[in-house]
Amino acid sequence: MKRGNSKTRTVSASRHNGNDLARKVRSGEFKIAVYGLGHVGSPLASAWLHAGAHVIGVDKSPRVLENARKGRTHVPEPGVNEAFTKGLKDKHFLIYDDPIKASQDSYLKMICVPVLLTDSFSADLAAVKQVASAIAHGLKKGDVVSLNPSVPPGTSEDVILPILEKASGLKVEQDFYMIYNPERIYEGRAIEDIEERYPAIMSGAGPKSLEVGSRLYSMIAKKGVIRISNMRTAETEKLLEGVYRDVNIALANEMAKFCEKIGVDFWEARDAANSQPFSHIHKPGAGVGGACIPVYPQFILHTADIQKVECNLTRLGRNVNDSMPAYCVDQAVRLLDGADVSRSTVTLLGLAFRGGVSDTRLSPTYKVIEELKKLGVKEIRIHDPLVSSDPNLSQDVILTSSLPQAIKGADLIILVADHPEYRSLAQEKLGGIPVYDGRGILDKLKFSGRFASIGKPS
Ligand SMILES: NC(=O)c1ccc[n+]([C@@H]2O[C@H](COP(=O)([O-])OP(=O)(O)OC[C@H]3O[C@@H](n4cnc5c(N)ncnc54)[C@H](O)[C@@H]3O)[C@@H](O)[C@H]2O)c1
């Protein structure tokens, strides 16, 4: 077993008062290692750099490491490039490709690698387990390990903690500290979210871990820390945030379809309903994508299946939202007015999972493509202002950031992602081609021809 370097600490970190801890973090004596410099890890590393900490960035991707060494990130998150560049200049930002060495050289280790879904809809914990094992091999007395991704309840205690203890030979609460802190960021304003917008959710393997975690996070979260009594509850808290949104979106989808049928503008009714303080109806749309909202309900459902608990509403919400790409394609092809679908070229607006981001993970656009292929359309083109290439697309699908090129000669346009650039589109700009608005963001008055929009009577 590898054990820490000569700087092995024997002093309990929980005995450091807040000022002492902050001083050690700022002086570089207590370094912060961030494992996974992606959508979550990059803004977190930036927040620590802003707080004056010395940060070690670790990633398994050579491209990510190469970028970071140049002060760049592949994640288009405002402020990250600036924080990395300044961190490198000040010699506060170090890039490691050896995860064990990063653990040996750091005090706080933050696990920010993804937890996605397996084919059977359970949590894929391979990356977090791999990182936890590497951390354990460099773990020293007094160190703090933080798990940050959203995970099924019990993961920190039942899966990650045993790896840390077994491979290090150290005991939590006695020799080292473990915290679970779910990240609560919205892509595109992540640094602001961490530093300004939300209090951090903090939980620990025991009272000492909770205490040291709270003191640490108070250094970066201006809104402070909400202390949760145990890690399982904090893990569940994060999933509740996601399930609430998924089920609420499903309700909006159901009501939007209902309104279409009875000739009512759902959006007008929704705006008025949401003026009542207890009503927070979300927006309907062509599908729910991204690495978070469609994934978290599956963590709940998988655990519910094991525990034999019924979670019917959560399951139904997922099914409703999953059916939306097919529903939108069905509505859209009606605009072809009986023309042969197999001779039609269809242009999709947006490949990102939502407007304003370049993240395509689990984007509903992929499902829209599948549905169009089932119908045998002649050609599929995609326009996206922020996504210029995508290895997940098959060769026959054309991706471009030129709108004129995307719509030239097309028979049908389907708006899938609500990029802000699309809001002002009008019939002339889209060459008079029939348009289906799968996000309800276009102004109906700007379209006199064949036009339909989710939640609006045709
Ligand atoms: N994206 C969001 O908005 C968001 C918001 C809140 C929470 N989360 C949670 O955070 C988790 C991480 O998501 P993300 O969006 O940052 O993912 P991401 O794909 O953007 O970044 C993950 C990074 O980890 C690296 N990585 C993967 N496996 C690794 C390994 N074994 N060792 C070292 N590096 C490794 C990847 O190369 C990548 O750079 C998600 O699973 C989710 O639960 C995400």
The ligand as an SDF file (V2000), in Angstrom:
LIG
                    3D

 44 48  0  0  0  0  0  0  0  0999 V2000
  -23.2130   19.4510  -15.6770 N   0  0  0  0  0  0  0  0  0  0  0  0
  -23.9590   19.9690  -14.7240 C   0  0  0  0  0  0  0  0  0  0  0  0
  -24.5780   21.0110  -14.9010 O   0  0  0  0  0  0  0  0  0  0  0  0
  -24.0450   19.3250  -13.3590 C   0  0  0  0  0  0  0  0  0  0  0  0
  -24.7150   20.0230  -12.3630 C   0  0  0  0  0  0  0  0  0  0  0  0
  -24.7800   19.4970  -11.1040 C   0  0  0  0  0  0  0  0  0  0  0  0
  -24.2040   18.2640  -10.8550 C   0  0  0  0  0  0  0  0  0  0  0  0
  -23.5850   17.5680  -11.8360 N   0  0  0  0  0  0  0  0  0  0  0  0
  -22.9720   16.2960  -11.4770 C   0  0  0  0  0  0  0  0  0  0  0  0
  -21.5860   16.3310  -11.6650 O   0  0  0  0  0  0  0  0  0  0  0  0
  -21.1340   15.1420  -12.3080 C   0  0  0  0  0  0  0  0  0  0  0  0
  -19.9770   15.5010  -13.2090 C   0  0  0  0  0  0  0  0  0  0  0  0
  -20.5400   16.1370  -14.3270 O   0  0  0  0  0  0  0  0  0  0  0  0
  -19.8100   17.0860  -15.3280 P   0  0  0  0  0  0  0  0  0  0  0  0
  -20.9260   17.7680  -16.0530 O   0  0  0  0  0  0  0  0  0  0  0  0
  -18.7760   17.9260  -14.6780 O   0  0  0  0  0  0  0  0  0  0  0  0
  -19.0820   16.0120  -16.2760 O   0  0  0  0  0  0  0  0  0  0  0  0
  -18.0920   16.3480  -17.4810 P   0  0  0  0  0  0  0  0  0  0  0  0
  -18.1900   15.2030  -18.4140 O   0  0  0  0  0  0  0  0  0  0  0  0
  -18.2920   17.7180  -17.9700 O   0  0  0  0  0  0  0  0  0  0  0  0
  -16.6490   16.3290  -16.7940 O   0  0  0  0  0  0  0  0  0  0  0  0
  -16.1060   15.2220  -16.1910 C   0  0  0  0  0  0  0  0  0  0  0  0
  -14.5820   15.2700  -16.3320 C   0  0  0  0  0  0  0  0  0  0  0  0
  -14.0790   14.1490  -15.6140 O   0  0  0  0  0  0  0  0  0  0  0  0
  -13.0440   13.5370  -16.3830 C   0  0  0  0  0  0  0  0  0  0  0  0
  -12.9760   12.1410  -15.9810 N   0  0  0  0  0  0  0  0  0  0  0  0
  -13.8430   11.1420  -16.2690 C   0  0  0  0  0  0  0  0  0  0  0  0
  -13.4380   10.0130  -15.6850 N   0  0  0  0  0  0  0  0  0  0  0  0
  -12.3050   10.2900  -15.0020 C   0  0  0  0  0  0  0  0  0  0  0  0
  -11.4160    9.5290  -14.2090 C   0  0  0  0  0  0  0  0  0  0  0  0
  -11.6340    8.2450  -13.9830 N   0  0  0  0  0  0  0  0  0  0  0  0
  -10.3450   10.1600  -13.6820 N   0  0  0  0  0  0  0  0  0  0  0  0
  -10.1280   11.4670  -13.8970 C   0  0  0  0  0  0  0  0  0  0  0  0
  -10.9270   12.2380  -14.6450 N   0  0  0  0  0  0  0  0  0  0  0  0
  -11.9950   11.6520  -15.1820 C   0  0  0  0  0  0  0  0  0  0  0  0
  -13.4630   13.7320  -17.8240 C   0  0  0  0  0  0  0  0  0  0  0  0
  -12.3790   13.6530  -18.7010 O   0  0  0  0  0  0  0  0  0  0  0  0
  -14.0970   15.1320  -17.7730 C   0  0  0  0  0  0  0  0  0  0  0  0
  -13.1510   16.1420  -18.0500 O   0  0  0  0  0  0  0  0  0  0  0  0
  -22.3570   14.5850  -13.0350 C   0  0  0  0  0  0  0  0  0  0  0  0
  -22.3570   13.1920  -13.0360 O   0  0  0  0  0  0  0  0  0  0  0  0
  -23.5230   15.1240  -12.2630 C   0  0  0  0  0  0  0  0  0  0  0  0
  -23.9510   14.1750  -11.3010 O   0  0  0  0  0  0  0  0  0  0  0  0
  -23.4780   18.0920  -13.0990 C   0  0  0  0  0  0  0  0  0  0  0  0
  1  2  1  0
  2  3  2  0
  2  4  1  0
  4  5  1  0
  4 44  2  0
  5  6  2  0
  6  7  1  0
  7  8  2  0
  8  9  1  0
  8 44  1  0
  9 10  1  0
  9 42  1  0
 10 11  1  0
 11 12  1  0
 11 40  1  0
 12 13  1  0
 13 14  1  0
 14 15  2  0
 14 16  1  0
 14 17  1  0
 17 18  1  0
 18 19  2  0
 18 20  1  0
 18 21  1  0
 21 22  1  0
 22 23  1  0
 23 24  1  0
 23 38  1  0
 24 25  1  0
 25 26  1  0
 25 36  1  0
 26 27  1  0
 26 35  1  0
 27 28  2  0
 28 29  1  0
 29 30  1  0
 29 35  2  0
 30 31  1  0
 30 32  2  0
 32 33  1  0
 33 34  2  0
 34 35  1  0
 36 37  1  0
 36 38  1  0
 38 39  1  0
 40 41  1  0
 40 42  1  0
 42 43  1  0
M  CHG  2   8   1  16  -1
M  END
$$$$
